[in-house]
């Protein structure tokens, strides 16, 4: 107990890897052109440690909301078919 303080060095090491799992791992939409876009589909992301997940979608006809969430996180994926010609499209 004196008036002088002491500094103590502390090292914290966190080990492990965050593992993210998306369910389902892929989505498929079918729409008649021209017509009403198909219903949005849900995707859930879980992890072995708490994590924040940020989303991005490409190309412009693909949309994900919300843009981020904390695991377990649920996202809604939708497609905009307006202006698309008949054919198969892929996005990420």
VENGICOR-V457285 format. One record per pair of residues at least 12 apart in sequence whose C-alpha atoms are under 6 Angstrom apart, sorted by sequence separation. I is the first residue (numbers start at 1). J is the second residue. D is the distance in whole Angstrom. If there is no record, write none. Layout:
i:I j:J d:D
i:I j:J d:D
This chain:
i:55 j:67 d:5
i:64 j:76 d:6
i:54 j:67 d:6
i:55 j:68 d:6
i:64 j:77 d:5
i:54 j:68 d:4
i:63 j:77 d:6
i:53 j:68 d:5
i:63 j:78 d:5
i:53 j:69 d:5
i:52 j:69 d:6
i:62 j:79 d:5
i:52 j:70 d:4
i:61 j:79 d:5
i:51 j:70 d:6
i:61 j:80 d:5
i:23 j:43 d:6
i:51 j:71 d:6
i:23 j:44 d:5
i:50 j:71 d:6
i:22 j:44 d:6
i:22 j:45 d:4
i:21 j:45 d:6
i:21 j:46 d:5
i:46 j:71 d:5
i:20 j:46 d:6
i:46 j:72 d:5
i:20 j:47 d:5
i:45 j:72 d:6
i:19 j:47 d:5
i:45 j:73 d:5
i:19 j:48 d:6
i:44 j:73 d:6
i:44 j:74 d:4
i:18 j:49 d:6
i:43 j:74 d:6
i:43 j:75 d:5
i:59 j:91 d:6
i:42 j:75 d:6
i:58 j:91 d:6
i:42 j:76 d:5
i:58 j:92 d:6
i:41 j:76 d:6
i:57 j:92 d:6
i:41 j:77 d:5
i:40 j:77 d:5
i:40 j:78 d:4
i:37 j:81 d:6
